[in-house]
Amino acid sequence: MSNYNCLWMLIFIIGTFSRENLANYEYDNSAPFAGSSRNPKLVWNYHPIIDLVSQTSGKTNGYKETKNDDFFAFLRDYYYLPDGLKTPLPEYDFIIIGAGSAGSVLASRLTENKNVTVLLIEAGKPEMLLTDIPALAPYFQSTDYTWQYYMEPQPGVCMGMLNERCFWPRGKAVGGTSVVNYMIYTRGRPQEWDRIAADGNYGWSYNEVLKYYIKSEKANLDGFEKNPYRNRDGEMPVEFVPKRTRLVNAFLEAGKLLGHPTVDYNAPEKLGFGYVQATINKGHRQSAAKVFLHPHKRRSNLHIMPETRATKILIDPQTNNAYGVTFTRNGIKHTSHVRKEVLLSAGPIASPQLLMLSGVGPKNHLTSKNIRVIKDLPVGKTLYDHITFPTLVFTLNTTRVSFNEARVMGIRYIFDWLRDGDNDLSSPGGVEGIGYIKTPVSDDPEPVPDIELISIGGSILSDGGPKGSKAVRQGIRLSNKVFQEAFGAVDNTDSWTSLPMLLHPKSVGYVELRDNNPFSHPRMYGNYLTDPKDVATFIAAIRHIQELVATEPFQKFGTKLHNAQYPKCKRLKFNSDEYWECAIRTVTATLHHQIATCRMGPASDHRAIVDPELRVYGIKNLRVIDSSVIPRTISAHTHAPAVMIGEKGADMIKRTWNMR
């Protein structure tokens, strides 16, 4: 079915599905918003687009399905086993667990050799037409396209979130988190990768990983793509967003006034500000699945199984040899064996979880969960995450200058986006610019930033109002009471924000099992803001943003800091350092960049899980190939690094097995 036929069907659906006409669904008022950490439910105010997202993504979000067929399957990509197979083969050369940013690359590269067979297992479903719309990224945080993870309760953070819990959604789709993320393409600074190599991780210096960034990239960046560190001929599109507000120009001009040049921020030479570079093509999301799997899904040697849950990696306890995987699909248990290797690419939460369920992890912890220990390794003991403060709101006295959901959520805008790809729907959740700064708090002797500034062509107010979806605030689980007290008076007005992203947190978290049930979510501990330097860095970033806003490029819009009255901060003087610490602890949000849970390191690194060739220590024929292996914090959103890791991992495997 063509995109246009899909669109006309969408128009019919939106006209048919209303609050009063939901013949196949039953409204559920049993859970107000957060619910259980395992099965949260959301009760949305009725909104035509978000309701459609809810229906087509397969998540109830307040509705209980009473029929089993998938009415919206025509909107979704599909992956069938080839040659009429109904079940997977008993044996493959490789089994890849997880079809995310790294796993999709691995499957594509390994099956370039027609004599190599690969089974790719993915718990989520294929992406669909609506996930291609960049502006809808926030809407999918609360659907079945994400794992609905919650961090374990931590006093003093996420105080303004529902149940004071930090929400950690991770992609659950063929394409992984690249199906629901904000599509931002960043690589990390050269010094960061050189430090990783200097720790004993041979082959991971900046110049050595650069060739793998270059390999995938298909850049179209108004001339930047001509530089030697870029590529125009790869598979993964990297482009500027076609639709921008005037606010991003104010951001860049203000940056220049404060000494931040406008640059290609992925260039190795210097720090600066720039228009956001995104994995889009003509205003359409380009997920890892769309780029690396969809064009090759008819390869007879590549078997892709969506909605299939890996439950255990099979490891011989006598030889410590990984020889297969058990998994379930449609309630039926399957087992497939490998002739060569098991490749774990399930991401920074599910990869350590599956390792531990399979007997590889901290001995005392596994024993406490009645799991036979095959190899004692510190799996999950290190976790870094990029967090932000997403409610630094500046109001404007100029109207219709920022993005506003109410102006773009009609059918006409979807039609225009599908045809041209250059209206407001092409904006990745409103992200328009990126700026790297080094605050006075930093003691790094090299030109490595400690904060990334993300310029938004609006703010958390932009999808509000009586008929607004409120998807952004609900997507981070911000309490409605807290929002109304802090922002109710200015909701749905023109505004701007910059999200300060803490690039190198000193606070370290960890992941452990809840129990030995593979269908339980693990326990996740972020330990956010436990190091005072993290708080000080955030406050310094807020002060720098205020300096940006004080310049003429912003002041011509009448930009003014909003006095947000957070319930737990009212006793503090507004705009004092104490106020900002309280505010940051009230609205603490992840940017979904967890790393290091399956940390890479040399044999001398007592925290390492895998060696520099991504082989699990002490286990034969088992590698972890995803962002969980990154051992140090880097100045990057993790999709591009994960794709690079997939590319590099594929080459390592080919060398090991003499594959071309």
N, C-alpha and C positions, 0 to 999 in steps of 0.2 A: 504494500500500500504506500502510495506517495505521501510526502509530507503534507501536500495540500489536501489530499483526501483525509489524512489524519486530522488536519485542522478543521475541516467541515464537520467531522465527527465530534471534535471537541466542542464546537459551537453548539451542536445539538445537545451534547451532554450537559454543558453549563446551563442551557435553557431548560433542561429536563430536571436536573438535580437541584432541588431547593429544600429549604427546611421542611416544607409541608409535603414534599413529594420524594420520599426516600423509601420506596416500596421494599427494597431489599435490605434495609438496615434498621437497626434498633438503637435508639439513643440511650447512652449510658451515663447516668449522673452519679455513679457510685464512687468516683474518684475525682477530687477537685482539680488536681494538676499533677502533682509529683508522684503520688502513689508509692508502690513498692519500687525499690531500686532495680528489681528484676523485670517487672512488667508495668512500667508507668503508663498512665493514661492521661490524655489531655482533653479538656472540654473547651473547644474553641467557640468564640462568638461566630455566628454564621458569616462567612465571607466566600464569595463564589470561587475565587482562585484557590484559596487555601483549602476550601472544601474539596475542590477537584483534586488538588495535590494529595489530600488525605485519602480520597477514594482510589485514585489511580496507583498510589504507591503501595497499597495493600495494608496500610496500618490503620487500625480502627480509630485512634484519636477521638474517642468518645462514641464511636459506632461499633456495634458487634455485627460481623458478617453472618448472615444466615443462609448463604448459599456458597457452594464450594468453587464454582467455575469462575474464571478470571475474565470478567466482562471487558476489562481494559487491556487484555493481552496484545491487541493490535497496536497499542502505543509503545510496546516494549520491544527491545531487541530480543533475539532468541538464540539459543545455543543447543543444538541437538547432537547426540552421538552420531558419528557418520556410519554409512554402510548399513543402515537399518538396525544398528545395535540397540538393544533395550536396556542392557546393563553394561557396566564397564568391564574391561578385560581383566583376567586374573593377574596379569603381569605387564608392567611397563618398564621402559628404561629409567624414567624419572617420574616421580609424583611430586607435584607442586601443591602445597597447601596455602591457599589464599591467592585470589586473582586481583590484588590491589596494584598499587603503583609499581612495585618491584616484580610481583608475581606475573603480571601481564607481560612485562618485558621479557622475563625469563622464558615464558612459554613460547613467545613469538620467536626469540632468537634460537632456542634449542631446536625447535621444529623446522628451522630453515634447512636442516639436514633431513632429508626424507626417510633416512634409515633409522632415525631416532624417534621413539614413541614417548609421548608425554600425556599424563593425566593431570588436569588442572581442576582442583576442588575449590569451590567457593560457597560459603554459607548463604550469601545474599542472592538476590535476583538480578536479572539484567537491567541496565538503565533504560530510560524511556524518554519520550519526546519532551516532557516537562523538565526533566533533569538537565536538558540541553540549554535551558534558559538561564543565563548567568544570574540575573536579578533574583531568581527564586532560590538561590543557595540557602538563605536563612530558613526557608519554609521546610526544607527537607531534614532539618536537625531533629525533628520530632516525629519522623515517619519510620516505616519499616526499612528504609534505606540506611538507617544507622543502628548500631548497637547502642542501646539506651543505658550507658554506663553512668554510675554516680561514684564520685570519690567518697571514701569513708568520712564520717563527720570529723571536722577539725575545728576546734574552737578558734575564733578570731579571724576566720576568712569566710567568704560567701555568706556573710551575715544577713544580706538582703535577699538571698535566694530562697526558694521554697524549701522549707524544712532545714534551712541553713546548710544545704548540701551543694557541692560543686558538681555540675553536670558535665560529663565527659563523652559526648557522642562520638562514635567512630564509624567510618563508612562500612556498610554491610551491603555490598553490591558487586557485581562483576565490574571491576574497575576500582573497587575499594573506596577509600575516602576521596579519591579524585572525582567521584560522581557527585559528591555533596560539598566539596570544599569551595573556597573563594578563588581558586584558579591562579593564585599568585605564584609567579616563577622567580625564585631566588636561589642562588648557588652557595652562599657562604663566602667568607673572605679568604684569600690565599693563605694568610697567616694561620687561620684556624685549621685548615687541612694540613699545612706543614707541621703544625704542632701535633696533630694526630699521628702523622708519620714519624715524627721525632720521638714519640712515646714507644716506638718499636713496631708500629704497624707499617711494614714495608709495602710499597706500592700504593700508598694512600696520600702522597703529597699532592699539593695543588696541581702541579703540572701533570701528574699521573692520573688524577681524576678528571682533569679538564677535558681530556680527549673523549671521555665517556659522556660528559655533558654535551660536548660538541656533536658526538655521534647521533644522538637522538633528535637534536634541535632542528626545527624548520622555522627560522626566525624571519619575521617581516616587521621591522622596527624603524622605519623611516631612515634607513642608512646605517644604523648600528649593526645590522646583520653582516655588513661588509668587513667588520673588524676580524682579526685572526682568531679571536677567542669565541666567535659566534659561527653559526652554520645556517645556510639557507636550504640545505638539501636533505635534512633528516626527516623523520616521520612526525614528530610532535610539534604542532604549530605553537609559536610564541609570538604574540602580537600585542600592540597597544589596544586599549579599549576604544571602540569607535565613538562612543558617546561620553562627553565630559561636561561637567558644569564649569562655570567661571571660577568656582571656589578652588579648584586644583591649580589654576593659574596663580591665584592669590597665594596658595601654599608654596609654589615654586618661586615666585617673586619674593615673598617674605624670606624664604630660605636663602636666596642670593644676598639679601640685605644683611643677613646674619652670618654670612660667610660660607654658605652651603651651595656650591655650584650645581647647576642642573646637568646631570650626567646619565650615562648608562650605568645604573647602580650595580649591574652584574660585571662591570669592567673590573679588572684586577688592580688598576692603578691607584684610584683614590675614592674616598667617600663622597657622598653627595645626595641630592634629591633627584627624583625623576618620576615621569608618568609610570603608572603601574604596568608591568609586563605580565601578561596572562596567557594561560594555555587555552586560547580560544582561536576560532577560525571564522572570520567575518561575523563576529558577535555570537557565535555558538560555542558552548563548552566542548572541549576536546579532552575527554577523560582518557585514562590509560587504556581502558577497554576499547574505546572508539578508535584510538590510534594504533594500538599494538595487537588487539585480538580480533576485532570485527573484520578487518580485511583478510584475515587468515583463518577464519573459523571453519572453513570447509576443507582445511588440510586433513587428510585422512589419518595422519599421525599425531594430530592434536585433538584430544578428547576433553571437552570443557563441560563440567557438571555444576551448574548453578544450584542454589538451594540444597546444598549438600554439606553436611557438617562433619568435619574430621573430629574423631573422638580420641584417637590414640595413635602415636607413632610406635610401630612394633620394633623392639630392640631385643636382640638375643642376649640374655643376661650372662651367658658364658663367654661369648666373643665380643660383646658390646657392638655388634653390627646392626645398623638399622636396615630392616629388610622389607618394610611395608607400612601400610596405613589402614586403620579401620575407620569407617565413616558410615553415616546414616543418610538415607534419602527416602522421603515419603514414608518414614517410619520403619524402613527396612535396613538392616545392618549389612554392610558390604566389607570385604577385605580385598585389597589389591597389593601385590608384592612388587618390588623393584629389582631390576637387574643391576642398576648402577647406584642411584642416590635418592634419598628423600630430601626435598628442598622446602624449608619452612619459611613462608612469606606471609604470615597471617597478621603482621603488624605488631606494634610495641606493647599491646595488651594481650592479644590472643596468642602470639608466638611464645612468650614465656609461660603462659598458662598451659599450652599444649605440651611444652617441654616437661613441665613439672608433673602433669597428669601421666606422662609417659615414663616417669622415673628419673628424670634428669633435673636436678635442682638441689636446694639446701637440704642436707640429710635430715636434720632435726624437724624441719617443717614438713617434709614429705612423710616422715614416719608418723608425725602427729595426725596426718590425714589418711593413714593406713594405705600408703602407696609404697610399693616395693622400690627401693633405691637402687638404681643402676649406676648412676654417676653423681657424686656429690659436687655440685657447682653452684655458685652464688646467683642463680637465675632470679631475675626480678629484684635483686637487692639494690640496684641503682636505677633511678628514674629522674630525668630532667624534663621540665616542661616549660614552654613559653606561655606566660600569662599576660593579661592586659587589664586595663581599667577602661571599660567601654562607655562610661557615662560622663566623660568630660565634655559637657555640652555648652556650645556658644550659640546664642540666639542672634538673629539677623534682623535688621529693620528694613531689609529689601525683600520683596516678595517674589516668589516663583524663580528663585535663583538656585535652590537646592532640590535634590530629588524628593519626590513625594509619591508614595504608593497610590494615593487616591487618583492621581492624574494619569496613571499608566496601566491600570489593571483592567481595562476594558478589552473586549475581544478584538477591537480594531488594532490595539497595540500589539497583541499577540500575532495578528495577521501581518502587520508591518514588520515585526521582528523576523517572522519566518521568511518573509520575502526578501528583506533588505539587511537584517541583522545589525542595524545601526541606530536603534532608538534606545530609550532608557532601559529596556529589558536586557540590553547587551552589557550593562554594567554589573560587574561581579559583586553583588551585594552592596553596591554603592562605593566600592573601593576605587580610588582614582589616582593616588600618588603614594610613593614610598620615600622616606627620608631616613638616612642613617646618621646618628649623632653619637658623640662621645661626651658624656656628661662630666662635670667636675668630680663626680664620685669615683669615676674610673681610675684605676691605678695601672692599667695595661700600658706598657711602654711602647707598644706598636699601634699602628692605625687600625685598631679593631673597635667597632662601635659597641656600646653597651645597651643602646636603645634603637629600635626601629620605630619610626613614626608612620602610621598608616592614615593617610588623608581620606576621609569619607565625604562624599558629596551630599551629606545630610547628617543624620544622627539617629539615635534610638527613638527619636520623636517621629521619624519620617513615615512610619507605617501605623500611626495611631489614629485617634479620632473615633467617633461613634461607629463608623463603618470600616475601620482599619483592621487589618489582620493581626497586628501586634506580634508579628512572627519573630522579629529580632529579640524583643524582650522576653517572649515566651521561649525562644530558642536557647536562651542562656538561663532560663528558669528564674528570672527576676520576679520577685513577689509583686503582685499588683498593688498591695498596700504600700510597699516601699516606693514603687514607681509613682503612684498618685501623690504621695506626700512630697516627693522630690521634684517631680516633673509635671504633675497634672495640670498646672496652670499654663504651661507652654506646650502641651501635647499637640502634635500635628501642625506645628508652625515651622517656618523656614529656619534652618539651623545648620551648624557645621560641627564636626568633631574630628579629632585626631586620636587614634588609639596608640598609646605608648606600649610597645611590646618589649618585655624584659628579656634581652637576648642571652645573658649569661647568669642565670640565677645561681646563687650560692647555696640555696636550699635544695636538699636532695630528698626525693621520695622513694617509694618502693611498691612492688606488686607482690601479692601472695595469693594462694588458693583460698577460696571460701570453704571448700570441701573437695571430695574426690569425684564429684559429679561433673562430667564434661559440659553439661548444659547450664551449670550455675555460672553467674558472673564472678570473676575473681574479686578480691578485695584490693582497692587501690588507695594509696596514701600519697598525696601530693606534697605534704609538709610545706605548703606555700608560706612564704614570708617569715619563715622561722629564723632566717639570718637577717639581722638589722640592715645590712648593706642593700638587700633587695628593696626594702622600703625606701631607703634613702635615694636609691637610683630612680625609683618611680617618681618620687617627689621632685627630684631634679629635672626629670623629663617633663613633668607638668609645668614647672617654671619656664622651661624652654618653649613649650607650646604657647604659654602666655606671652612670651616675648615675640613669638611669631605673629600672634594675633594683634599685638600692639602696633604693628607696622601699618603703613598706609595701604598696601594691597588688601588687607583684611578690613581696615577701618572704613574703607569706602562702602562696605556693605553694612556698616553699623554693627560690627561683630562685638558681642559682649558676653562675658562669662556668666552663665546662669548660676544663681545661688541655690544649689540643690539642698533641700532640707531632708537629709537622711535621718530616719527616726533615731538611730543610735549616735548621731553626731551633732544633735541640736545644741548640746551644752558647750560645744567647742566654737571658737571664733572662726567664722567663715574665712577661708583662704589661708588660714594658718597651716603650718606643717602638721600640726596635730589633727586638724580637720581633714587634711588630705590623707593622712594615714588611716583615719577612721573610714573615709570614703572608699579608699582602695580595699580595705578589709570588708566593706559592705558589699561592693560589687566587684568580686574577683572572678575573672573568667579565663578559661583555657582558650588557647588558639589551636589546640589539637595537634601539638607538635611533640608528643612524648617520645623520648629516645632513651637508649642505653640500657634497656631492660634485658637485652641479650648482648651485652657490651663486648666489643671487639678489643683484643689486646694481645700482646706477646705472652709467652708462657710464664714470664716473670710477674705478670700483672695478676694479683690475687683476686681481682674483681672481674676478670675476663671470662666470658662464656665461649667465645669463638676466637679462632686465630685470625691472622690477617688475610687468610684465604677463606674465611667465613665458615670453617669446619668446626663443629662442636668438639671441644676438648674431651678426649677420652671415648668418643663415639665414632665409629667408622661409618662412612657413607651418609652422613647427616650434616647439612649446612643450614644456617639461618641467613636469609638474604632479604632484608628489609630495613627500615629505618631504626629498628630496635638495636642494631649493631653499632650505631654511631656512638662513640665513646665519650665525646666531649660536646658541649654546647656549641652550636654554630649559628651564624647570623643568617638563617635561612628558614623559610617555610619548607616543610619536609617532603613535599611531593617531588620536586625536581631532584633533590638528593636521593630519594628512594628509587626514582627511575635510573639515575646514574649507578646506584648500587646494583640494580638489576642488570644493567648493561655490563658492568665490571664482573659481577658474579657469573654471568653467562660465559664470558671469555675465560674465566678461571676454570669453569667446568669443562669447556671445550679443550683447554690445554691438558687438563687431568686425563681426559678420556680420548685424546688425540682425535677430536672431532673437528671437522671443518665447517 
